[in-house]
Amino acid sequence: MKKILIKSGIIAGTLCTVLTVPTLAQLQPESVGKDVKALKSQDEYNFSQTFKPYPLYSQDINNDGIIEVGVQSEPLEAEGYSMADMPWISNWYQWDGKDGLKKVMEEYSSYSEGYRFIIPESWSGKFTIDKDTDENYEAKAVHFIYLGENKQRAELLTIHHILKEDWSQQKQNFETNDQNYVIIGENDRNMLIVELKQNGEKLSEESNKEYEEMLLNEASIKERFKAIGDKTKLIDLRLEYPKTEEGIIKPEYAKEVIKGTADKLIYAISMKDAETISDFVHPVKGVRFTPYTHVSLESDRIFDKEEIKKFFEDQESYIWGYYDGIGDEIRLTPSEYYGKFIYSEDFINAESIGYNEVLSFGNMLENQFEVYDNPIVVEYYFSGFEPQYEGIDWKSLRLVFEQYDDSWKLVGIIHNQWTI
């Protein structure tokens, strides 16, 4: 089914996006009005149409191959702002394939400073934004504030726009006051600095727990900033993440970086959604399939993005490696391999999930962290199914990601189980 996006100006400076989904029967002029019903969203903001106070043009905002529709909204409890000075939140939606829109991303954008900040999904409906402006009404600081029960508030982080000539002194002030900060980048005038906050001591116990879970670490913050245009230079996003003594990205940082991506991918795998799975595949390296723990550069089979799109339609039998114990060739169609060596259990509901943590141990050599380039490995693990087997019937699935430009792409799928 074809999807058509039509953008129409309504009033000076405003915009509305109209989505039509024509079928052969609907191509008649008298049926056009029926299509606009697809615009109605069930989202909590309850938009009845895609009207926006300022132009926000449809685009593939998250690089998933699908065009998103952008709609601005006021932050919760935002008061005292004119329309021009409002710290608008940009909400990005995809058509849900039926009669509405589903939100896929929230972000705060500063076009004057040249950056976008992607707001964590866990913040949705629990935060507001406040701004400090100078005499020219230009933002000098943007505050993201947690909203707890009974109007309790605590700051999550602050984005500072600091004049370059003032940065040396401000840096000294941060360090003197023992304030944690992250340098995000710079433009022709300002340094862009994120001040990390942790001031939930006045919150109730329940609110403070939620607040603590919403706080971001340095790695996650850097991942969430994207440049707008070429006026702003951000710090290289291929930063050296904090690592363990073994040289592996620490689990807590790995989880912050990859959880959202891994959640979407494991769902697509569980649904046999080959088109969506292909969106996550590394565009250069493809994805390597490993049937048993040890990654083999000689016998593991690699599929590229285009081959993944046809994965479940492909009726050809391939050699994927060798069966444990007997040494026979694993000769299966992709669908057969999926059932035996990918989604052999309901891994989306796994007993445990590890991020750069090895949860399963067998007799085979673990080598994924040596074979892959600074990867993040997400493991979905079941410790066993039948008590009489005393745990030797454990199984797990590992998804291996490597960084590509400013995103993480799937490069390996490793199936694990007890081996002889």
Backbone torsions as a table, in degrees:
resi	resn	phi	psi	omega
1	MET	NA	132.4	-179.5
2	LYS	-84.7	143.8	177.5
3	LYS	-116.9	133.6	-177.4
4	ILE	-121.6	127.6	176.1
5	LEU	-104.1	128.6	179.1
6	ILE	-123.9	123.8	179.9
7	LYS	-105.7	129.3	-178.2
8	SER	-132.2	129.5	173.8
9	GLY	-73.5	140.2	-177.3
10	ILE	-111.8	-55.6	177.3
11	ILE	-127.8	160.9	-178.3
12	ALA	-50.0	122.0	176.0
13	GLY	85.3	-8.0	-178.7
14	THR	-106.9	169.4	-177.0
15	LEU	-150.3	153.3	172.0
16	CYS	-138.8	136.3	177.6
17	THR	-103.0	129.1	178.7
18	VAL	-110.3	125.8	178.8
19	LEU	-106.0	123.3	175.0
20	THR	-118.2	146.3	-179.5
21	VAL	-129.6	82.1	-172.8
22	PRO	-78.4	139.0	165.4
23	THR	-106.3	176.7	-180.0
24	LEU	-58.3	-39.2	-178.6
25	ALA	-70.2	-28.2	-174.0
26	GLN	-88.3	0.0	-179.2
27	LEU	-75.5	-7.3	176.2
28	GLN	-74.4	141.8	-176.4
29	PRO	-54.0	-36.3	-174.7
30	GLU	-71.4	-11.7	-177.5
31	SER	-99.7	-1.8	-175.2
32	VAL	-60.8	-39.9	-177.4
33	GLY	-59.6	-28.8	-179.1
34	LYS	-64.9	-31.7	-174.9
35	ASP	-67.4	-29.4	-175.3
36	VAL	-64.9	-18.1	177.7
37	LYS	-59.9	-24.5	179.7
38	ALA	-66.5	-11.0	-178.0
39	LEU	-78.1	-19.7	-172.3
40	LYS	-69.6	127.2	-174.8
41	SER	-101.9	145.4	175.4
42	GLN	-97.3	10.3	-178.1
43	ASP	-66.8	160.0	-176.6
44	GLU	-61.7	-23.8	178.8
45	TYR	-76.5	-13.1	172.7
46	ASN	57.6	44.5	174.5
47	PHE	-69.1	131.8	176.4
48	SER	-93.1	-13.8	174.4
49	GLN	-155.9	170.4	-175.1
50	THR	-92.7	41.1	174.6
51	PHE	-70.2	140.7	178.6
52	LYS	-137.4	141.6	-176.4
53	PRO	-68.6	-25.7	177.1
54	TYR	-134.2	154.8	179.0
55	PRO	-56.9	132.0	175.5
56	LEU	-144.6	95.4	-166.9
57	TYR	-78.6	142.0	179.6
58	SER	-60.4	139.3	-180.0
59	GLN	-163.5	168.7	174.5
60	ASP	-84.9	85.1	-169.5
61	ILE	-71.4	-27.5	-176.0
62	ASN	-114.5	14.7	174.7
63	ASN	56.7	39.4	178.3
64	ASP	-104.9	8.3	178.8
65	GLY	83.9	4.1	-179.4
66	ILE	-120.1	134.1	178.9
67	ILE	-75.1	128.7	177.2
68	GLU	-101.7	150.8	176.2
69	VAL	-100.5	128.0	-178.6
70	GLY	-98.0	137.3	177.3
71	VAL	-139.3	129.1	178.4
72	GLN	-84.8	151.2	173.6
73	SER	-141.6	154.2	175.2
74	GLU	-74.5	144.5	173.1
75	PRO	-62.5	154.0	176.4
76	LEU	-59.2	140.6	175.2
77	GLU	57.6	22.6	176.8
78	ALA	-76.8	120.2	-176.8
79	GLU	-131.6	149.2	173.6
80	GLY	82.6	9.8	179.9
81	TYR	-101.1	139.7	168.8
82	SER	-75.7	167.0	179.3
83	MET	-60.2	-39.9	-177.7
84	ALA	-69.7	-28.6	-174.9
85	ASP	-99.3	-4.0	-177.4
86	MET	-60.7	132.3	175.7
87	PRO	-79.3	75.2	-172.5
88	TRP	-59.8	143.0	170.1
89	ILE	-98.5	130.9	175.6
90	SER	-92.4	119.2	178.9
91	ASN	-105.5	130.2	-177.2
92	TRP	-113.1	129.4	-173.9
93	TYR	-122.3	149.5	168.3
94	GLN	-115.1	149.0	172.5
95	TRP	-63.5	135.7	-175.7
96	ASP	-85.6	5.3	178.8
97	GLY	84.0	-2.8	-178.3
98	LYS	-125.9	-96.4	-174.7
99	ASP	-134.0	25.9	-178.3
100	GLY	-159.7	-169.9	-179.7
101	LEU	-121.4	146.5	175.7
102	LYS	-120.6	136.5	-179.2
103	LYS	-77.6	135.8	177.9
104	VAL	-118.1	-13.9	-179.0
105	MET	-164.1	144.8	167.3
106	GLU	-119.3	143.9	176.7
107	GLU	-151.3	156.9	170.6
108	TYR	-110.2	129.6	-178.1
109	SER	-120.3	138.3	172.0
110	SER	-120.2	101.1	-178.7
111	TYR	-72.2	-29.8	179.0
112	SER	-69.1	-32.8	179.6
113	GLU	-96.2	-15.8	173.0
114	GLY	83.9	39.4	177.4
115	TYR	-145.7	159.0	170.4
116	ARG	-122.1	140.1	174.9
117	PHE	-117.2	115.2	-179.9
118	ILE	-80.0	120.6	-174.8
119	ILE	-81.8	131.3	179.6
120	PRO	-59.0	144.0	177.9
121	GLU	-59.1	-33.8	-177.6
122	SER	-67.9	-14.5	178.5
123	TRP	-84.6	-17.8	-169.8
124	SER	-54.4	126.5	179.1
125	GLY	76.2	6.6	-175.2
126	LYS	-126.8	14.9	-176.2
127	PHE	-145.5	165.0	170.6
128	THR	-136.6	174.1	-179.5
129	ILE	-127.4	137.5	175.2
130	ASP	-129.9	153.0	-177.9
131	LYS	-128.2	145.4	167.1
132	ASP	-104.8	128.7	-179.3
133	THR	-121.2	158.8	177.5
134	ASP	-93.1	-170.8	-177.2
135	GLU	-65.4	-17.4	177.7
136	ASN	-98.4	13.3	178.7
137	TYR	63.4	24.2	175.4
138	GLU	-93.6	137.7	-176.6
139	ALA	-68.4	127.9	175.3
140	LYS	-103.2	-25.4	178.1
141	ALA	-151.4	141.1	178.7
142	VAL	-121.7	118.5	-175.4
143	HIS	-102.8	129.5	174.0
144	PHE	-105.4	121.0	-167.2
145	ILE	-122.6	127.6	176.2
146	TYR	-71.4	137.6	177.1
147	LEU	-111.3	109.4	-180.0
148	GLY	-97.6	-170.2	179.8
149	GLU	-69.7	153.1	177.7
150	ASN	54.1	40.5	175.9
151	LYS	61.1	24.4	174.6
152	GLN	-72.5	144.3	-178.5
153	ARG	-134.3	149.5	172.8
154	ALA	-156.4	137.4	-175.1
155	GLU	-75.9	135.2	179.4
156	LEU	-90.1	-47.0	176.1
157	LEU	-166.4	162.5	176.8
158	THR	-130.2	131.7	173.7
159	ILE	-96.6	118.7	179.4
160	HIS	-101.3	136.7	171.0
161	HIS	-107.8	99.3	-170.4
162	ILE	-110.6	126.4	178.3
163	LEU	-53.5	139.3	-176.5
164	LYS	-58.4	-37.7	-178.7
165	GLU	-70.3	-17.0	179.3
166	ASP	-97.9	-7.5	-171.1
167	TRP	-63.9	-40.2	-178.4
168	SER	-57.5	-45.2	179.8
169	GLN	-69.5	-41.5	-179.5
170	GLN	-66.3	-37.7	176.8
171	LYS	-60.3	-43.1	178.3
172	GLN	-62.8	-38.9	178.6
173	ASN	-63.5	-43.7	177.7
174	PHE	-56.9	-48.1	-175.1
175	GLU	-70.8	-36.0	177.7
176	THR	-64.1	-38.7	-178.7
177	ASN	-90.2	7.6	177.7
178	ASP	56.3	41.8	179.3
179	GLN	-94.3	128.5	177.9
180	ASN	-77.6	135.6	-179.9
181	TYR	-145.9	160.5	178.5
182	VAL	-129.5	128.2	174.6
183	ILE	-81.8	117.9	-178.3
184	ILE	-89.7	-40.1	-178.2
185	GLY	168.3	-160.2	-179.9
186	GLU	-155.4	157.1	170.8
187	ASN	-122.1	-164.1	-175.0
188	ASP	-68.7	-13.1	-175.2
189	ARG	-124.5	-40.1	-170.0
190	ASN	-119.8	154.2	164.0
191	MET	-89.6	139.5	-179.9
192	LEU	-106.5	113.9	-171.7
193	ILE	-126.3	134.2	173.5
194	VAL	-105.2	122.6	175.6
195	GLU	-93.7	122.1	-179.8
196	LEU	-83.3	130.0	-177.1
197	LYS	-107.8	157.1	170.9
198	GLN	-160.2	82.9	-174.0
199	ASN	-134.8	48.7	-179.0
200	GLY	-93.2	15.6	-175.5
201	GLU	-65.6	-21.4	180.0
202	LYS	-91.9	-1.0	179.4
203	LEU	-81.3	159.9	173.0
204	SER	-65.6	164.3	-178.0
205	GLU	-58.9	-43.4	-179.2
206	GLU	-66.9	-44.7	-179.9
207	SER	-66.7	-39.0	-179.7
208	ASN	-63.9	-37.5	177.4
209	LYS	-62.2	-44.3	178.7
210	GLU	-65.5	-42.4	178.6
211	TYR	-59.3	-46.2	-179.4
212	GLU	-60.4	-37.0	179.8
213	GLU	-70.1	-21.6	-178.5
214	MET	-88.9	-14.2	-178.8
215	LEU	-65.8	143.5	-178.4
216	LEU	-105.5	148.1	173.4
217	ASN	-95.1	177.0	-174.7
218	GLU	-60.0	-43.9	-178.1
219	ALA	-61.5	-45.0	-178.6
220	SER	-66.2	-38.3	179.1
221	ILE	-61.8	-47.7	-179.1
222	LYS	-63.8	-34.1	178.1
223	GLU	-64.9	-28.4	-170.6
224	ARG	-90.8	-4.4	178.4
225	PHE	-99.8	130.9	177.9
226	LYS	-126.8	143.2	179.3
227	ALA	-78.9	145.0	171.9
228	ILE	-107.5	119.4	-178.7
229	GLY	70.2	-158.5	-176.4
230	ASP	-116.3	10.8	-178.5
231	LYS	-81.6	-21.7	-176.4
232	THR	-111.6	132.0	176.0
233	LYS	-107.6	114.2	178.7
234	LEU	-89.1	155.8	174.6
235	ILE	-60.3	139.7	-179.8
236	ASP	-49.2	121.3	-177.6
237	LEU	-74.4	-12.3	173.5
238	ARG	-84.2	52.4	-177.1
239	LEU	-70.2	160.0	175.8
240	GLU	-79.7	100.4	178.7
241	TYR	-67.6	148.6	175.1
242	PRO	-55.5	133.8	-174.0
243	LYS	-123.0	161.0	175.2
244	THR	-77.8	175.9	177.5
245	GLU	-62.0	-24.0	179.1
246	GLU	-84.3	1.1	178.5
247	GLY	82.5	19.4	-179.7
248	ILE	-103.4	140.4	177.2
249	ILE	-55.6	129.6	-175.3
250	LYS	-58.7	142.4	-175.8
251	PRO	-53.6	-42.1	-176.9
252	GLU	-65.3	-34.0	177.1
253	TYR	-75.8	-40.5	178.2
254	ALA	-58.6	-42.4	-180.0
255	LYS	-64.2	-44.6	179.5
256	GLU	-57.2	-42.4	-173.7
257	VAL	-74.5	-42.1	-164.3
258	ILE	-110.0	-12.9	-171.2
259	LYS	-55.7	-47.9	-178.4
260	GLY	-59.8	-43.6	178.6
261	THR	-65.2	-45.9	-178.5
262	ALA	-63.9	-38.5	179.2
263	ASP	-60.3	-43.4	-179.8
264	LYS	-67.8	-40.0	-177.5
265	LEU	-69.3	-44.5	-178.5
266	ILE	-64.8	-32.3	176.0
267	TYR	-65.7	-44.8	179.0
268	ALA	-62.3	-39.5	177.7
269	ILE	-64.0	-42.6	-179.4
270	SER	-64.3	-28.7	-178.0
271	MET	-94.7	1.8	-176.1
272	LYS	55.6	39.5	-179.1
273	ASP	-89.8	84.5	-173.8
274	ALA	-62.9	-36.7	-179.1
275	GLU	-61.5	-47.0	179.6
276	THR	-68.0	-41.7	178.2
277	ILE	-56.2	-42.1	-178.0
278	SER	-61.8	-28.6	178.9
279	ASP	-63.7	-26.0	-177.6
280	PHE	-90.8	-11.8	-174.0
281	VAL	-73.4	140.6	179.0
282	HIS	-58.3	125.4	-174.3
283	PRO	-69.6	-17.1	-178.7
284	VAL	-107.0	-47.7	-174.1
285	LYS	-86.8	-19.6	-173.0
286	GLY	68.7	-162.0	-179.3
287	VAL	-125.7	131.0	-179.5
288	ARG	-96.3	134.3	-179.8
289	PHE	-103.1	122.2	-179.2
290	THR	-117.7	114.3	-175.2
291	PRO	-74.5	-29.2	-179.0
292	TYR	-138.0	104.3	166.2
293	THR	40.5	-66.1	-174.2
294	HIS	-73.4	121.3	-179.6
295	VAL	-78.0	122.8	-179.4
296	SER	-109.3	118.3	178.1
297	LEU	-73.1	-16.0	-177.8
298	GLU	-91.3	-43.0	-170.3
299	SER	-109.1	-19.5	178.8
300	ASP	-66.1	141.4	-178.8
301	ARG	-93.2	142.5	179.7
302	ILE	-116.2	133.2	174.3
303	PHE	-115.7	141.0	174.4
304	ASP	-90.4	179.1	-175.6
305	LYS	-57.0	-44.4	-177.1
306	GLU	-67.6	-37.2	177.8
307	GLU	-67.7	-34.1	177.9
308	ILE	-65.0	-35.9	-179.7
309	LYS	-58.5	-31.1	-177.9
310	LYS	-105.3	15.9	-170.9
311	PHE	-54.2	-49.1	-174.1
312	PHE	-84.6	-8.0	176.4
313	GLU	-94.3	-18.3	-175.1
314	ASP	-72.0	119.1	-178.1
315	GLN	-98.8	2.0	-179.8
316	GLU	-76.2	142.7	175.7
317	SER	-91.0	132.9	-179.6
318	TYR	-120.3	159.4	172.0
319	ILE	-92.8	120.3	-174.4
320	TRP	-104.7	-3.0	-174.9
321	GLY	142.3	-148.7	-175.3
322	TYR	-136.2	139.5	-178.7
323	TYR	-65.1	138.0	177.5
324	ASP	-64.5	139.4	175.2
325	GLY	88.6	-50.6	-176.1
326	ILE	-99.6	-23.3	175.4
327	GLY	79.7	3.7	177.9
328	ASP	-69.0	154.8	177.2
329	GLU	-64.7	139.2	171.1
330	ILE	-86.2	96.6	-177.4
331	ARG	-111.5	104.6	-174.1
332	LEU	-142.9	156.7	167.8
333	THR	-73.6	162.3	177.0
334	PRO	-55.4	-40.1	179.6
335	SER	-65.5	-38.6	178.1
336	GLU	-67.4	-40.0	178.4
337	TYR	-64.4	-39.7	177.9
338	TYR	-55.3	-46.7	-176.7
339	GLY	-70.4	-28.3	-175.0
340	LYS	-99.5	-35.7	-171.9
341	PHE	-127.3	8.5	171.9
342	ILE	-122.1	-79.9	-176.0
343	TYR	-98.6	60.7	-179.0
344	SER	-75.5	-16.2	173.9
345	GLU	-137.8	173.4	-178.4
346	ASP	-81.3	71.8	-170.4
347	PHE	-66.7	-20.2	177.7
348	ILE	-65.2	-21.6	176.8
349	ASN	-110.8	37.3	-176.1
350	ALA	-60.0	150.9	178.0
351	GLU	-63.2	-38.8	179.4
352	SER	-142.4	150.4	175.7
353	ILE	-127.9	128.2	179.3
354	GLY	-116.1	142.0	177.3
355	TYR	-115.4	107.3	-173.3
356	ASN	55.6	31.8	174.0
357	GLU	-125.0	129.2	177.9
358	VAL	-84.1	110.2	-177.8
359	LEU	-92.3	-27.8	-176.7
360	SER	-110.2	143.3	179.8
361	PHE	-133.8	127.2	176.9
362	GLY	-130.4	-156.1	-177.6
363	ASN	-90.1	-11.3	-176.6
364	MET	-86.9	153.6	179.8
365	LEU	-69.5	128.8	175.2
366	GLU	-82.5	119.6	-178.4
367	ASN	-138.6	12.9	-176.3
368	GLN	-63.6	-32.8	-178.5
369	PHE	-76.4	-16.6	174.9
370	GLU	-88.0	-37.5	-176.1
371	VAL	-74.3	-42.5	-175.1
372	TYR	-93.0	154.0	-173.7
373	ASP	-85.6	103.5	176.7
374	ASN	45.9	55.3	-170.8
375	PRO	-83.2	167.9	161.4
376	ILE	-114.2	124.8	-178.6
377	VAL	-112.6	121.9	178.1
378	VAL	-105.1	122.2	-177.2
379	GLU	-113.3	127.9	176.5
380	TYR	-105.0	116.3	-163.3
381	TYR	-126.4	133.8	168.0
382	PHE	-115.5	129.3	-176.4
383	SER	-78.4	-13.0	179.2
384	GLY	156.9	168.4	-175.1
385	PHE	-127.2	-38.6	-178.1
386	GLU	-114.0	121.6	-176.7
387	PRO	-54.4	-34.2	-176.2
388	GLN	-65.9	-18.1	179.9
389	TYR	-88.8	-5.3	174.7
390	GLU	50.2	40.0	172.1
391	GLY	92.5	-6.9	-179.2
392	ILE	-79.3	-3.0	175.3
393	ASP	-97.1	25.0	177.5
394	TRP	-65.9	154.5	175.4
395	LYS	-147.2	153.2	174.5
396	SER	-152.2	161.1	175.5
397	LEU	-127.3	130.9	178.2
398	ARG	-115.4	132.0	173.6
399	LEU	-107.3	125.5	-175.3
400	VAL	-109.0	127.0	-178.8
401	PHE	-119.4	143.0	169.9
402	GLU	-123.4	152.4	-179.6
403	GLN	-77.1	134.3	177.9
404	TYR	-135.2	115.1	-171.4
405	ASP	54.5	-121.6	-177.7
406	ASP	-107.7	25.0	177.5
407	SER	-139.2	173.3	179.5
408	TRP	-113.4	131.0	-174.9
409	LYS	-120.5	149.6	-179.4
410	LEU	-72.9	126.2	178.0
411	VAL	-122.8	-13.4	-178.2
412	GLY	-154.2	144.6	171.9
413	ILE	-126.8	114.5	-174.8
414	ILE	-114.0	124.9	176.7
415	HIS	-98.6	137.1	-177.1
416	ASN	-129.2	140.0	173.1
417	GLN	-161.8	171.6	179.1
418	TRP	-61.8	132.4	178.7
419	THR	-122.2	159.1	-178.4
420	ILE	-78.2	NA	NA
